[in-house]
Amino acid sequence: MTGKKKNIKTKEQENQWQERVVQVRRVTKVVKGGKKLSFRAILVIGNEQGQVGVGVGKASDVIGAVKKAVSNAQKNTVTIPLTKFNSIPHPIQGFSGAASVIMRPSAQGSGVIAGGAVRTVLELAGVQNILAKQLGSSNSLNNARAAINALSYLKTFPQAANERNILTETLYN
């Protein structure tokens, strides 16, 4: 065996953050000399192991807006509990502005049943079996933030039992 290394995944490679641009919009501001063009980027980052964040960036060029969105998303990450079947522990609803998102755990093998920005958030969070529905606004930023809002309120059964000062076994009865 000369010069061949085995393909072993390290902790750093497994904890790899992925980025997906949800939307890039050209926005204008009316100033004294006319219209000033700039770009707004909405971006989702996640490691597919329960951590996900949404960020927004504005700049005079697209690349600058995306860089700002990445740093903003890193500041706004949440960690979510996943079940052993890569679903969420219980149904939940999230809100942001006029947007509202309902999420329900789904059967194993059903996949991510969601649309738009919510689908991107759930896929980068590592959720594989879920049913989600966007209600109200169709604004991509508000729907992504509503999904993050819902995911931030998720609790596991031991956490719920601990908050109520009861044994975990009594939750199942």
C-alpha positions as CSV (number, residue, x, y, z in Angstrom):
1,M,0.0,0.0,0.0
2,T,1.8,3.0,-1.2
3,G,0.5,6.5,-0.8
4,K,-3.3,5.6,-0.4
5,K,-5.1,7.0,2.5
6,K,-8.4,5.6,3.8
7,N,-11.4,7.8,3.5
8,I,-12.2,8.5,7.2
9,K,-14.6,11.2,8.1
10,T,-13.5,13.4,10.9
11,K,-15.7,15.4,13.3
12,E,-15.0,18.6,11.3
13,Q,-16.1,17.1,8.0
14,E,-19.3,15.7,9.6
15,N,-20.1,19.1,11.1
16,Q,-19.9,20.8,7.7
17,W,-22.1,23.8,7.2
18,Q,-24.1,24.1,3.9
19,E,-25.4,27.3,2.5
20,R,-28.4,27.8,0.2
21,V,-29.6,31.0,-1.3
22,V,-33.4,31.3,-1.0
23,Q,-33.8,34.6,-2.8
24,V,-31.8,37.4,-4.4
25,R,-33.7,40.6,-5.1
26,R,-32.7,43.8,-6.8
27,V,-34.0,46.7,-4.6
28,T,-33.9,50.4,-5.3
29,K,-33.8,53.5,-3.1
30,V,-34.9,56.8,-4.4
31,V,-32.3,59.5,-3.6
32,K,-31.7,63.1,-4.7
33,G,-29.8,62.1,-7.9
34,G,-32.2,59.3,-8.9
35,K,-32.5,55.6,-8.0
36,K,-29.7,53.8,-6.1
37,L,-29.6,50.0,-6.9
38,S,-28.7,47.4,-4.3
39,F,-29.3,43.7,-3.8
40,R,-30.9,41.8,-0.9
41,A,-30.0,38.1,-0.4
42,I,-31.9,35.7,1.8
43,L,-29.8,32.7,2.8
44,V,-30.2,29.5,4.9
45,I,-27.2,27.7,6.5
46,G,-27.4,24.3,8.3
47,N,-25.3,21.3,9.1
48,E,-28.0,18.7,8.6
49,Q,-27.6,17.6,12.3
50,G,-30.1,19.9,14.0
51,Q,-28.5,23.3,13.6
52,V,-30.0,25.9,11.1
53,G,-30.1,29.6,10.6
54,V,-31.6,32.2,8.3
55,G,-29.8,35.4,7.4
56,V,-30.4,38.5,5.2
57,G,-27.8,40.8,3.6
58,K,-27.9,43.9,1.6
59,A,-25.1,45.3,-0.6
60,S,-24.4,47.0,-3.8
61,D,-23.4,43.7,-5.4
62,V,-24.8,40.2,-5.2
63,I,-21.6,38.6,-3.8
64,G,-21.4,41.2,-1.0
65,A,-25.0,40.6,-0.1
66,V,-24.5,36.9,0.1
67,K,-21.4,37.3,2.3
68,K,-23.4,39.6,4.7
69,A,-26.3,37.1,4.7
70,V,-23.9,34.3,5.7
71,S,-22.6,36.2,8.7
72,N,-26.1,37.2,9.7
73,A,-27.3,33.6,9.5
74,Q,-24.4,32.4,11.7
75,K,-25.6,34.9,14.3
76,N,-29.2,33.6,14.1
77,T,-28.7,29.8,14.3
78,V,-30.9,27.5,16.4
79,T,-30.4,24.0,17.6
80,I,-33.4,21.6,17.2
81,P,-34.0,18.2,18.7
82,L,-34.5,15.4,16.2
83,T,-36.0,12.0,16.8
84,K,-34.3,8.8,15.9
85,F,-36.3,8.8,12.6
86,N,-35.0,12.3,11.8
87,S,-38.4,14.0,12.4
88,I,-39.6,16.5,15.0
89,P,-40.9,15.3,18.4
90,H,-44.3,17.0,18.2
91,P,-46.6,19.2,16.1
92,I,-45.7,22.9,16.3
93,Q,-46.7,26.3,14.8
94,G,-44.4,29.3,14.1
95,F,-45.1,32.9,13.2
96,S,-43.2,35.8,11.7
97,G,-45.0,38.9,10.5
98,A,-48.1,37.8,8.5
99,A,-46.6,34.4,7.8
100,S,-47.5,31.3,9.8
101,V,-46.1,27.8,9.4
102,I,-47.6,24.5,10.7
103,M,-45.3,21.5,11.1
104,R,-46.2,17.9,12.0
105,P,-44.0,14.9,12.4
106,S,-44.5,12.4,9.6
107,A,-44.1,8.7,9.1
108,Q,-40.7,7.2,8.4
109,G,-39.8,7.3,4.7
110,S,-42.4,10.0,3.8
111,G,-39.7,12.7,3.2
112,V,-39.9,16.5,3.5
113,I,-43.4,17.6,2.5
114,A,-43.1,21.4,2.4
115,G,-42.7,24.2,0.0
116,G,-40.5,27.2,-0.7
117,A,-38.3,28.6,2.0
118,V,-39.6,26.3,4.7
119,R,-38.5,23.2,2.7
120,T,-34.9,24.7,2.5
121,V,-34.8,25.4,6.2
122,L,-36.0,21.8,7.1
123,E,-33.6,20.1,4.7
124,L,-30.6,22.0,6.0
125,A,-31.7,21.3,9.6
126,G,-31.5,17.6,8.9
127,V,-35.2,16.8,9.2
128,Q,-36.1,14.0,6.8
129,N,-39.7,13.1,7.7
130,I,-42.0,16.0,8.2
131,L,-45.2,17.6,6.9
132,A,-45.3,21.4,6.8
133,K,-47.8,24.0,5.5
134,Q,-47.3,27.7,4.9
135,L,-50.3,29.9,5.9
136,G,-50.9,33.6,5.3
137,S,-48.0,35.4,3.6
138,S,-46.0,34.0,0.7
139,N,-43.0,36.2,1.6
140,S,-39.9,34.0,1.5
141,L,-38.1,35.8,4.4
142,N,-41.1,35.7,6.7
143,N,-41.8,32.0,5.9
144,A,-38.2,31.1,6.6
145,R,-38.2,33.0,9.9
146,A,-41.5,31.5,10.8
147,A,-40.0,28.0,10.3
148,I,-37.0,28.9,12.5
149,N,-39.5,30.3,15.1
150,A,-41.4,27.0,15.1
151,L,-38.2,24.9,15.3
152,S,-36.9,27.0,18.2
153,Y,-39.9,26.0,20.4
154,L,-39.5,22.2,20.0
155,K,-38.9,20.2,23.1
156,T,-38.1,16.6,23.8
157,F,-40.1,14.4,26.2
158,P,-37.4,14.5,28.9
159,Q,-37.2,18.3,28.6
160,A,-41.0,18.7,29.0
161,A,-41.0,16.3,32.0
162,N,-38.1,18.1,33.6
163,E,-39.9,21.5,33.3
164,R,-43.0,20.1,34.9
165,N,-41.0,18.3,37.6
166,I,-42.5,14.9,36.9
167,L,-41.0,11.6,35.8
168,T,-40.7,10.9,32.0
169,E,-42.7,7.7,32.4
170,T,-45.8,9.6,33.6
171,L,-45.9,11.5,30.2
172,Y,-46.5,8.2,28.4
173,N,-49.4,7.2,30.6
